[in-house]
């Protein structure tokens, strides 16, 4: 099997021939989302939020809020015309010479419903608003879902992706930012509409949620999510893989807080973590490795890293099921 055939066998609940890793499995596309959601480099996005981008990642400029009362969101949030974003041009750039017969085309969409509200008004104001004014929050989430759906339809038209990965980090290392009940009442209805819009067009929906978020796995599976991305070991990954075998693929597994993720981690430490992931999670047949390697310049998967070659070699020595 090639990467594509192996992936779809796993997606259908069949036994894959080998354990995939995202570095070889995907053609990841980010330029469309860079124009629609958040910039790759520091600067203002299409909504006017100023982003600070460092080697650790991107975040809205601290304490520079567009508004602080959720009831005022309509006065400040102006949705851009999707026709003006240049998504077609981005797709032409990223899809040049892509071998669709082998790889899986995966379009990333950062800054989901919760993250976007936090980008506008900060985490403290957002979390208070979820409890103090859930009706205004629902109204905002529904409106922003409309925008995301319009963008996703344009991604599907232009990229013709196999997967769309929707990024919305709803948890810390200790647990969810909000109770499951608040998520289900305030955010989930709009989230469900987004999932339905993607899957109704035959595209696989991947949910990127970092942190200890396993309490939402039943919700994700129920909504039609097929891949949980950036799954961290603070969750019971083996329990999730076993429970949802044939229904959910777990993408992650890397110890993102351990020595292999430290800047300056040795090649030997990286290889040891690679082998651990393969042996511990690969046996379930619904696992994709998602490593987390950092350098002084940023994420190794984006900026390159001499440790990647030896890591992939070690992976291929143990990736057979």
C-alpha positions as CSV (number, residue, x, y, z in Angstrom):
1,X,0.0,0.0,0.0
2,X,1.1,3.6,-0.6
3,X,0.4,6.3,2.0
4,X,-3.0,7.1,0.6
5,X,-4.2,3.5,0.4
6,X,-3.0,2.8,3.8
7,X,-4.7,5.8,5.3
8,X,-8.1,5.0,3.8
9,X,-7.8,1.4,5.0
10,X,-7.3,2.7,8.5
11,X,-10.1,5.2,8.1
12,X,-12.5,2.4,7.1
13,X,-11.6,0.4,10.2
14,X,-9.4,-2.1,8.4
15,X,-6.0,-3.1,9.5
16,X,-3.4,-0.8,7.9
17,X,-0.2,-2.2,6.5
18,X,2.0,0.3,8.4
19,X,1.6,3.1,10.9
20,X,1.5,6.4,9.1
21,X,3.3,9.6,10.2
22,X,2.0,13.0,9.2
23,X,5.4,14.0,7.7
24,X,5.0,11.6,4.9
25,X,1.2,11.2,4.8
26,X,0.0,14.7,4.2
27,X,0.4,17.6,1.8
28,X,-0.5,20.3,4.4
29,X,-1.9,23.5,2.9
30,X,-1.9,26.7,5.0
31,X,-1.9,29.6,2.6
32,X,-5.6,29.8,2.2
33,X,-6.2,29.9,5.9
34,X,-3.4,32.5,6.3
35,X,-5.5,34.8,4.1
36,X,-8.8,33.9,5.8
37,X,-7.9,33.5,9.5
38,X,-4.5,34.4,10.9
39,X,-1.2,35.5,9.3
40,X,1.9,33.4,9.1
41,X,4.1,36.3,10.0
42,X,3.4,39.1,12.5
43,X,0.7,41.6,11.5
44,X,-3.0,42.2,11.3
45,X,-5.4,39.6,10.0
46,X,-8.5,40.2,7.9
47,X,-10.5,41.2,11.0
48,X,-7.9,43.7,12.2
49,X,-6.4,41.6,15.1
50,X,-2.7,42.1,15.4
51,X,-0.8,38.8,15.7
52,X,2.7,38.4,17.2
53,X,4.5,35.4,15.6
54,X,7.6,34.0,17.3
55,X,9.4,30.6,17.1
56,X,7.0,29.3,19.7
57,X,4.0,30.1,17.6
58,X,1.4,32.8,16.9
59,X,-0.8,34.7,19.4
60,X,-2.9,37.9,19.3
61,X,-1.1,40.9,20.7
62,X,-1.7,40.8,24.5
63,X,-4.2,43.2,26.0
64,X,-5.0,44.8,22.6
65,X,-8.7,43.8,22.6
66,X,-11.2,44.8,19.9
67,X,-14.0,44.7,22.5
68,X,-14.5,43.5,26.0
69,X,-18.3,43.1,26.2
70,X,-19.6,40.2,24.1
71,X,-22.9,42.1,23.6
72,X,-20.9,44.6,21.5
73,X,-19.5,42.1,19.0
74,X,-21.6,43.3,16.1
75,X,-20.2,46.8,16.3
76,X,-16.6,45.6,15.9
77,X,-16.6,42.3,13.9
78,X,-16.9,42.8,10.1
79,X,-16.7,39.6,8.0
80,X,-14.6,39.9,4.8
81,X,-16.0,39.0,1.4
82,X,-14.6,35.5,0.8
83,X,-14.2,36.4,-2.9
84,X,-11.6,39.0,-1.8
85,X,-9.3,36.7,0.1
86,X,-7.3,35.2,-2.8
87,X,-8.0,31.6,-1.8
88,X,-7.9,30.5,-5.4
89,X,-4.4,31.9,-5.9
90,X,-3.2,30.3,-2.7
91,X,-4.5,26.9,-3.9
92,X,-2.7,27.3,-7.2
93,X,0.6,27.9,-5.4
94,X,0.3,25.1,-2.9
95,X,-1.1,22.4,-5.2
96,X,1.6,22.6,-7.9
97,X,3.1,19.2,-8.6
98,X,1.1,17.4,-5.8
99,X,0.9,13.7,-6.3
100,X,-2.7,13.1,-5.3
101,X,-2.4,9.3,-6.0
102,X,0.0,9.0,-3.1
103,X,-0.5,11.7,-0.4
104,X,-3.5,13.0,1.5
105,X,-4.3,16.7,0.8
106,X,-5.0,18.3,4.2
107,X,-6.1,21.9,4.4
108,X,-5.5,23.6,7.8
109,X,-8.0,26.1,9.2
110,X,-6.7,27.7,12.5
111,X,-8.5,30.0,14.9
112,X,-11.8,28.2,15.4
113,X,-14.9,29.5,17.1
114,X,-13.5,29.6,20.7
115,X,-10.1,30.8,19.7
116,X,-11.5,33.5,17.5
117,X,-13.6,35.0,20.2
118,X,-10.5,34.9,22.5
119,X,-8.5,36.6,19.8
120,X,-11.1,39.5,19.8
121,X,-11.6,39.9,23.5
122,X,-9.0,37.9,25.4
123,X,-9.3,34.6,27.3
124,X,-10.6,36.1,30.6
125,X,-13.4,38.0,28.9
126,X,-14.3,35.1,26.7
127,X,-14.5,32.6,29.5
128,X,-16.6,35.0,31.6
129,X,-18.9,35.7,28.6
130,X,-19.6,32.0,28.1
131,X,-21.2,31.9,31.5
132,X,-22.5,35.5,31.9
133,X,-24.0,36.1,28.4
134,X,-24.3,32.7,26.6
135,X,-26.9,34.1,24.3
136,X,-24.6,36.7,22.8
137,X,-21.8,34.0,22.6
138,X,-24.2,31.7,20.7
139,X,-25.1,34.5,18.3
140,X,-21.4,35.2,17.7
141,X,-20.5,31.6,17.2
142,X,-23.3,31.1,14.7
143,X,-22.2,34.1,12.7
144,X,-18.6,33.0,12.7
145,X,-19.6,29.5,11.7
146,X,-21.2,31.0,8.7
147,X,-17.9,32.6,7.7
148,X,-15.9,29.5,8.3
149,X,-18.4,27.4,6.3
150,X,-18.1,29.9,3.4
151,X,-14.3,29.6,3.6
152,X,-14.4,25.8,3.8
153,X,-16.6,25.6,0.7
154,X,-14.1,27.7,-1.1
155,X,-11.2,25.5,0.1
156,X,-13.1,22.4,-1.1
157,X,-13.8,24.1,-4.5
158,X,-10.1,25.1,-5.0
159,X,-7.9,22.6,-3.2
160,X,-10.2,19.6,-3.5
161,X,-8.8,18.3,-0.2
162,X,-9.2,14.9,1.3
163,X,-9.1,16.4,4.9
164,X,-9.8,19.7,6.5
165,X,-8.2,20.2,9.9
166,X,-10.1,22.6,12.0
167,X,-8.1,24.0,14.9
168,X,-9.8,25.1,18.1
169,X,-7.9,24.6,21.4
170,X,-10.6,24.1,24.1
171,X,-8.4,22.8,26.9
172,X,-5.3,23.4,29.0
173,X,-2.9,20.6,30.3
174,X,-5.3,20.2,33.3
175,X,-8.7,20.1,31.6
176,X,-11.2,21.9,29.5
177,X,-11.4,25.7,29.5
178,X,-15.1,25.3,30.1
179,X,-17.4,22.6,31.4
180,X,-18.6,20.0,28.9
181,X,-22.1,21.3,29.6
182,X,-21.1,24.8,28.5
183,X,-19.4,23.5,25.4
184,X,-22.4,21.5,24.5
185,X,-24.9,24.3,25.1
186,X,-23.0,27.3,23.7
187,X,-20.4,26.2,21.2
188,X,-21.3,22.7,20.0
189,X,-24.4,23.7,17.9
190,X,-22.3,26.0,15.7
191,X,-19.4,23.5,15.7
192,X,-21.8,20.8,14.5
193,X,-22.9,23.0,11.5
194,X,-19.2,23.4,10.5
195,X,-18.6,19.6,10.7
196,X,-21.8,18.9,8.7
197,X,-20.8,21.5,6.0
198,X,-17.5,19.7,5.4
199,X,-18.6,16.1,5.6
200,X,-21.6,16.7,3.5
201,X,-19.2,17.4,0.6
202,X,-17.3,14.2,1.1
203,X,-14.3,15.7,2.9
204,X,-12.9,14.2,6.1
205,X,-13.1,16.4,9.2
206,X,-10.1,16.5,11.5
207,X,-10.4,18.2,14.9
208,X,-7.2,19.7,16.3
209,X,-7.6,20.2,20.0
210,X,-4.5,20.3,22.3
211,X,-4.6,19.8,26.0
212,X,-6.6,17.4,28.2
213,X,-9.8,17.3,26.2
214,X,-10.8,13.6,26.3
215,X,-14.1,14.5,27.9
216,X,-15.2,15.8,24.4
217,X,-14.3,12.7,22.4
218,X,-17.8,11.3,22.5
219,X,-19.1,14.7,21.3
220,X,-16.5,14.8,18.5
221,X,-17.3,11.3,17.3
222,X,-21.0,12.0,17.5
223,X,-20.6,15.1,15.4
224,X,-18.8,13.2,12.6
225,X,-15.1,14.0,13.4
226,X,-12.9,11.3,12.0
227,X,-9.5,12.4,13.2
228,X,-8.5,13.9,16.5
229,X,-5.3,15.8,15.8
230,X,-2.5,16.9,18.2
231,X,-3.7,14.3,20.8
232,X,-1.3,14.7,23.8
233,X,-0.4,12.0,26.3
234,X,-2.0,13.9,29.2
235,X,-5.1,12.1,27.8
236,X,-5.8,8.4,27.9
237,X,-4.8,7.9,24.3
238,X,-4.9,4.1,24.4
239,X,-8.3,4.2,26.0
240,X,-9.6,6.5,23.3
241,X,-8.1,4.4,20.5
242,X,-9.5,1.2,21.9
243,X,-13.0,2.7,22.5
244,X,-13.4,4.4,19.2
245,X,-11.5,1.9,17.0
246,X,-13.0,2.1,13.5
247,X,-14.7,5.4,14.2
248,X,-11.8,7.8,15.2
249,X,-8.1,8.1,14.3
250,X,-5.9,9.5,17.0
251,X,-3.1,11.8,15.5
252,X,-0.4,12.8,18.0
253,X,1.1,10.6,20.7
254,X,4.3,12.6,21.1
255,X,5.4,13.6,24.6
256,X,5.2,17.3,24.0
257,X,6.4,18.1,27.5
258,X,9.2,15.6,27.6
259,X,12.9,15.7,26.8
260,X,12.4,14.9,23.1
261,X,10.4,18.1,22.7
262,X,13.0,20.3,24.3
263,X,14.9,22.7,22.1
264,X,18.3,21.1,21.7
265,X,17.0,17.5,22.3
266,X,19.5,15.0,21.0
267,X,18.9,12.8,18.0
268,X,19.0,9.8,20.3
269,X,16.2,11.2,22.5
270,X,14.1,12.0,19.4
271,X,14.6,8.4,18.1
272,X,13.7,6.9,21.5
273,X,10.4,8.9,21.6
274,X,9.7,7.8,18.0
275,X,10.1,4.1,18.9
276,X,8.0,4.5,22.0
277,X,5.1,6.0,20.1
278,X,5.2,3.2,17.5
279,X,5.3,0.4,20.0
280,X,2.8,1.9,22.4
281,X,0.1,3.2,20.0
282,X,0.7,1.6,16.7
283,X,-0.8,-1.7,17.7
284,X,-4.3,-0.2,17.8
285,X,-4.5,0.4,14.0
286,X,-6.0,3.9,14.3
287,X,-2.9,6.0,15.1
288,X,-0.9,8.6,13.1
289,X,2.3,9.9,14.5
290,X,2.5,13.7,15.0
291,X,5.9,14.7,16.3
292,X,6.7,17.9,18.1
293,X,10.2,19.0,17.5
294,X,11.4,22.6,18.2
295,X,14.5,24.5,17.3
296,X,15.6,28.0,17.9
297,X,14.0,28.9,14.6
298,X,10.6,27.3,15.3
299,X,8.7,24.1,14.6
300,X,10.9,21.6,12.8
301,X,8.2,20.5,10.5
302,X,8.0,24.0,9.1
303,X,11.6,25.2,9.3
304,X,13.5,21.9,8.8
305,X,15.7,20.0,11.2
306,X,18.7,17.6,10.8
307,X,17.0,15.3,13.3
308,X,14.0,14.6,11.1
309,X,15.9,12.3,8.7
310,X,17.2,9.9,11.5
311,X,13.7,10.1,13.1
312,X,12.0,9.0,9.9
313,X,14.6,6.2,9.4
314,X,13.9,4.9,12.9
315,X,10.2,5.1,12.3
316,X,10.4,2.9,9.2
317,X,12.2,0.3,11.2
318,X,9.3,-0.1,13.6
319,X,6.2,1.1,11.7
320,X,5.1,-2.3,10.4
321,X,2.0,-3.7,12.2
